[in-house]
Amino acid sequence: MRFVLLAIVLVFPFFDLYVTARFARWTGVPLWLWLMGSLIGGLLLLKNERIAFRSNVVAALHGEQSLLRELVDSGRKVLAAILLIMPGILTDLMALLLLLLPINHARLRPQPAGAGRGYGRREPIDGDFQRTD
Protein backbone atom coordinates (compact mmCIF):
# COMPACT_ATOMS: atom_id res chain seq x y z
CA MET A 1 0.00 0.00 0.00
CA ARG A 2 2.89 2.32 0.75
CA PHE A 3 4.30 1.84 -2.72
CA VAL A 4 0.96 2.66 -4.35
CA LEU A 5 0.76 5.94 -2.42
CA LEU A 6 4.38 6.69 -3.22
CA ALA A 7 3.75 6.03 -6.91
CA ILE A 8 0.72 8.34 -6.87
CA VAL A 9 2.71 11.11 -5.20
CA LEU A 10 5.59 10.73 -7.65
CA VAL A 11 3.47 10.47 -10.80
CA PHE A 12 0.98 13.26 -9.99
CA PRO A 13 3.31 16.21 -10.85
CA PHE A 14 4.11 14.70 -14.25
CA PHE A 15 0.42 14.06 -14.93
CA ASP A 16 -0.37 17.61 -13.83
CA LEU A 17 2.23 19.04 -16.22
CA TYR A 18 0.85 16.89 -19.03
CA VAL A 19 -2.70 18.15 -18.40
CA THR A 20 -1.40 21.73 -18.23
CA ALA A 21 0.44 21.33 -21.54
CA ARG A 22 -2.69 19.94 -23.20
CA PHE A 23 -4.81 22.75 -21.73
CA ALA A 24 -2.29 25.37 -22.89
CA ARG A 25 -2.32 23.92 -26.40
CA TRP A 26 -6.14 23.85 -26.38
CA THR A 27 -6.48 27.47 -25.23
CA GLY A 28 -3.60 28.81 -27.33
CA VAL A 29 -1.93 30.42 -24.32
CA PRO A 30 1.79 29.58 -23.96
CA LEU A 31 2.63 27.01 -21.30
CA TRP A 32 5.19 29.25 -19.60
CA LEU A 33 2.50 31.91 -19.11
CA TRP A 34 0.26 29.46 -17.22
CA LEU A 35 3.16 28.29 -15.07
CA MET A 36 4.57 31.77 -14.34
CA GLY A 37 1.14 33.22 -13.59
CA SER A 38 0.38 30.65 -10.94
CA LEU A 39 3.92 30.90 -9.54
CA ILE A 40 3.65 34.67 -9.13
CA GLY A 41 0.17 34.34 -7.64
CA GLY A 42 1.38 31.76 -5.13
CA LEU A 43 4.38 33.84 -4.11
CA LEU A 44 2.23 36.94 -3.63
CA LEU A 45 -0.30 35.00 -1.57
CA LEU A 46 2.48 33.58 0.59
CA LYS A 47 4.03 37.02 1.11
CA ASN A 48 0.70 38.61 2.04
CA GLU A 49 -0.15 35.78 4.42
CA ARG A 50 3.21 36.12 6.13
CA ILE A 51 2.49 39.78 6.83
CA ALA A 52 -1.12 39.15 7.88
CA PHE A 53 -0.13 36.25 10.13
CA ARG A 54 2.05 38.49 12.28
CA SER A 55 -0.70 41.01 12.86
CA ASN A 56 -3.26 38.26 13.54
CA VAL A 57 -1.02 36.65 16.15
CA VAL A 58 -0.47 39.98 17.88
CA ALA A 59 -4.24 40.59 17.88
CA ALA A 60 -4.82 37.11 19.30
CA LEU A 61 -2.26 37.70 22.04
CA HIS A 62 -4.10 40.89 22.98
CA GLY A 63 -7.35 38.92 23.16
CA GLU A 64 -8.99 40.60 20.18
CA GLN A 65 -9.25 37.47 18.00
CA SER A 66 -9.39 33.72 18.40
CA LEU A 67 -5.96 32.19 17.88
CA LEU A 68 -7.19 28.81 16.59
CA ARG A 69 -9.42 30.39 13.95
CA GLU A 70 -6.57 32.52 12.67
CA LEU A 71 -4.17 29.57 12.59
CA VAL A 72 -6.61 27.48 10.54
CA ASP A 73 -7.19 30.34 8.11
CA SER A 74 -3.48 30.98 7.80
CA GLY A 75 -2.73 27.31 7.25
CA ARG A 76 -5.38 27.11 4.56
CA LYS A 77 -3.92 30.10 2.72
CA VAL A 78 -0.35 28.83 3.02
CA LEU A 79 -1.39 25.41 1.65
CA ALA A 80 -3.18 27.14 -1.23
CA ALA A 81 -0.06 29.22 -1.92
CA ILE A 82 2.11 26.10 -2.01
CA LEU A 83 -0.35 24.44 -4.39
CA LEU A 84 -0.23 27.53 -6.62
CA ILE A 85 3.57 27.48 -6.64
CA MET A 86 3.59 23.84 -7.78
CA PRO A 87 3.47 23.71 -11.58
CA GLY A 88 0.23 22.54 -13.09
CA ILE A 89 -3.37 23.47 -13.61
CA LEU A 90 -4.81 20.70 -11.44
CA THR A 91 -2.95 21.96 -8.38
CA ASP A 92 -4.06 25.50 -9.25
CA LEU A 93 -7.67 24.35 -9.30
CA MET A 94 -7.22 22.62 -5.93
CA ALA A 95 -5.70 25.83 -4.54
CA LEU A 96 -8.57 27.95 -5.81
CA LEU A 97 -11.09 25.50 -4.38
CA LEU A 98 -9.28 25.64 -1.06
CA LEU A 99 -9.37 29.44 -1.10
CA LEU A 100 -13.06 29.55 -2.01
CA LEU A 101 -14.20 27.27 0.80
CA PRO A 102 -15.78 29.35 3.57
CA ILE A 103 -13.77 27.80 6.42
CA ASN A 104 -13.42 29.86 9.60
CA HIS A 105 -14.31 33.19 8.09
CA ALA A 106 -14.81 35.55 11.00
CA ARG A 107 -16.91 37.87 8.85
CA LEU A 108 -19.41 35.11 8.04
CA ARG A 109 -20.08 34.16 11.64
CA PRO A 110 -22.60 36.29 13.50
CA GLN A 111 -21.34 37.87 16.68
CA PRO A 112 -23.50 37.75 19.77
CA ALA A 113 -25.24 40.91 20.86
CA GLY A 114 -23.02 43.12 22.94
CA ALA A 115 -19.81 41.55 21.67
CA GLY A 116 -17.14 44.19 21.71
CA ARG A 117 -13.62 44.24 20.43
CA GLY A 118 -12.36 41.33 22.45
CA TYR A 119 -13.48 38.06 23.90
CA GLY A 120 -14.66 38.56 27.46
CA ARG A 121 -13.31 42.11 27.69
CA ARG A 122 -15.48 44.86 29.03
CA GLU A 123 -15.24 48.60 28.60
CA PRO A 124 -14.03 50.50 31.64
CA ILE A 125 -16.58 52.24 33.81
CA ASP A 126 -15.82 55.90 34.33
CA GLY A 127 -16.49 57.36 37.75
CA ASP A 128 -15.06 59.11 40.76
CA PHE A 129 -13.64 57.37 43.80
CA GLN A 130 -14.02 58.69 47.31
CA ARG A 131 -12.99 56.98 50.48
CA THR A 132 -15.39 57.26 53.39
CA ASP A 133 -14.30 56.24 56.87
N, C-alpha and C positions, 0 to 999 in steps of 0.2 A: 504494500500500500504506500510505503514511503517513496518508492521509486516512481510510482504513478504520479504522486503529487509533485515530486521533483521534476519529472518530465513535463508536467503541465506548466510549472513555473518557468522552466527553461525554454519551452517552446512558445509560450504566450507572447513574448516581445517580438519574435520573428513573425508570428502570425499577425500581430498588430501592425507591424511595418508593412507586411504584404497587403493587408486590408487598406491601409492608408495609401499605399502606392496605387492600388486599384481605384480608390475613391478620388485621388488626385488626377489620375488619368481620365476618369469619368467626368469630373467637373471641369477639367481644363486648367486648373490652378496648379502651379508647380509644387512638387513635393516638398522642397525646402521651405516654401512659404507656409505650408501647413505645420511643419515641424518647428520652424522658428517662431511662428505666432503663438503656438501653445507653450513653447519654452519661455518666451518673454512674459506671457500671461502668468505662468506658474511662478516665475521669479518675482514678479511684481506682487502677486498675492502673498508669497512667502515673506517678502520685505514688509508689506503693510501689516501682516499678522504679527510679525516680530515687534513692530512698534506698538500695535494695539494691545498685545499681550502684556507688555510692561505696564501700561496705564490701567488695564483691567486688574492686574494683580495688586497694584497699589490701591485701587478702589476697593478691592475685596479685603485687603488688610485694614482699611479704614472702616469696614463694615457697611459700605455702600452697595455692594453687590455680592451675590453668592459666588463663592470660589469654584465650586464644582460645576456650576452651569457655564462659567467662563472657560474652565479647562476643557469641557466637552466641546464647546464651540470652537475653541482654538485648535484642539486636536483634529476636529473635522476639517477646518480650513487648511491646516498644515498637510493633512493627508490628501486633500484635493489639490493642493499646490504640487505635492510630489507626483501625483498622478498626471498633472498637466506637464510637468517637466519631462516625464517619461515619453519617449517618442511613440506616437501612434494615435489614431483617431478613436479607437475603442477605449483607451485609458482616458482620453479627453472627455468622452461621453460619460464615463463613470465619474470623473471629477465634477462635471457639470451637474450630474444627478445628485451627487453628494452635496454640492453647494445649494441645490434647489430644495432639498429636504428641509422642512421646517422643524429642525431639532433644536430644542432649547433656546428658542428665540425669546428674549425677554420682552420684546415689544408685543409679541402675540399673546402673552399670558396676561390675563386681567389682574390688576393689583387690588387687594382688598381696600375697602373704604378706610380712609384715614392713614393709609400707608405713606410715609414720608420719604425722605431721602435714603434712610438706612433701615436695616432690619432690627427692630426692637429699640431704636433710638427715638427719644422724645425731644421736643423742642424745650429749651429752658423756660422756666417761669420767671418773669420779671417781677420784682417786688422789693420792698424795703425790709430790713431786718432791724429789730429793736429788742434789746435784752431787758426783761423786766424781772426785778428781784422781789 
